[in-house]
Every structure is written in structure tokens, then in C-alpha cells.
Amino acid sequence: MSATLAPMSSDLPASDTAHRQRLLLVMGLLGAGKTTVLRELEDRGWEAIDNFPVRLLERLLDSPRKASGELRSPLAIGFDSRTRGFKPEAVTTLLDQLAARDDIELSSLFLECSDFELERRYNETRRRHPLAGDSPVSLGIQAERELLEPVRRAAETIIDTSDMTSNGLQQAIRERFSLDEHQDLTVTVSSFGFSRGMPPLADLVFDMRFLDNPHWDAELRPLTGKDAPVGDHIRRDPAFPEAFERIRDLILMLLPRYHAQGKAYVHIAFGCTGGRHRSVYMAEEIANVLHGAGFSPTLLHRNLPSRSADPGGKGAT
């Protein structure tokens, strides 16, 4: 996978851009990945429209909906040689006009691809190139490349998709155009008891049964990991400080990598015997760490409402 990114102008301070409509124009060669890009942007929180008539774009931006705030969500518009009214000079003029407006934060993206790879993709899908007619697809690609050259030169960002898979292109878009570092990653932190089975869909499972069990203290047994005396008991275990630090650091290292790979949901589960003391305390503490790191985890305690029990009838947590 490789990407060529042309330099972008530095972002303006949030205070200067909060009132501006964020607009991204997505252009490029047919078959270079525009549909993939727009779908990914839509998944990232952009409002995406493909092949919107060029002459109507300013009317859309100036529509009465803008006054109500409906257009405040970032807007991505896709153009290509098939778009109604598409003329390179009209697009470059439009870019200049939009860049001059103080109510719009404009970016432009052009998707490049080698002739060989485009021809391979057309042959693989058995689609005709719109500009080729009855001629070989290579002639259509060449004609389109010449047509789009002024647009390519005017684009702020260029991504070459020749050696990219769809997943690679999606990752490049996430890295470049995600609206917030953590907004697309939904994190769940849960506690559970092994005596009632493991959670079926957890991504990361930590077994906390190596820690000293508060259940065997008669005063702590009726309490849970949400109670301060139980937390004090667990923290006194000599193994706790190092184990907590290693688990915390591992999770904080993994979550951004999951996000970079496009994973939308991550479930982190902590288990102990009954799911009432050690696992609950760890889940609470890790959830606090994630809040401090900018995430908004959902916290679940699967076995907290239930009575502690084990197959032998003595109960253990």
C-alpha cells in the first residue's frame, strides 16, 4: 500500500472554524476509488453526495437549510467526468470561488491511479469506460486523464491508489479526514464471573483471579468492587500495581491501533470467579483511565445484580 499526499494548508484554530461549513470536494479518475472514499467519509460522520451537479453546489451551500444549521455537518461532494455539467474550467473556477468565502472551510481531494491498474480494474469488472466508446479502455483512460489534468493541478490533496487495496484506501481516508480521534470507536468495558461463563463477544479478556479474593473476608463479602473497602483490599495485593499498569498501558496502546484499522467496536472484559469484586473494581478503574484519555466507554457489570455462587455452593468472587 502506498499513498502520495500533497501538502495541505494548516488547520485554522477551532474558534475560527466553528461557524464555517466544512466542505470536501472529492474528484479523480473513474475507477480510482471515489465511491470507496465517499462511503468511508459517510461512515466517519460526513454527509456525502456523489455526482452532484457542479452548477448547483453554491445554491446548496446557500440554501435556507444553512440558516437552520442542517448543513453544519461536514459535507463531501463527489465529482468526476460523468457528473452533469462537468467542465474542468468550471470546477477550477468553483474551487477559487469557494476558497475565497469566509463561511466555508474548503478542502479538495484528487484520486490518482496508474493506467495499468485502471485498465486491470476495468477488465476485472467488465465495465466500459464512459469516454472510450467502442475504442480500447486505454484510450478512454488517456482521454479522461487529459480532461482532468487542470482539476488535478488545482487539488489540495492527491492520493495515488495504484497499489492500494480498498482497506488501505479507507485507512488513508480515516487518517486524513476523521473528524475526531476517538469518535468512531465505541468502547465497552465490562466485568463478568467465570462461574457463569465468558462473554461471547469480548475482544480483550483479562483474568483477575490471580489477585487476592475479597470474598474470603467476611466483612467484604456482601460488598462489591464499587465499594471503597473492596478497592483498598485489592490494591494492597503486591501483584496489583504492576499488573494494573501493564494492563492499562496495553489497552491505551491497542485502542488507537484498532481505530486506525477501522474497527468500530472494542469490548474489554475483566473476569473473576463470581464477577462481583475483583473484576468489577478493575473494570471501574480502567473505565476511569479511558475517560481521562478522551474515550467515552460504556461500563457494564454482567453479574453484579446476581447472587455470588459457585458449583460447590460456597460462593466465590
Summary of the structure (lengths in Angstrom):
residues: 317
radius of gyration: 27.0
end to end distance: 48.5
largest distance: 85.9
contacts: 976
relative contact order: 0.14
helix: 42%
strand: 17%
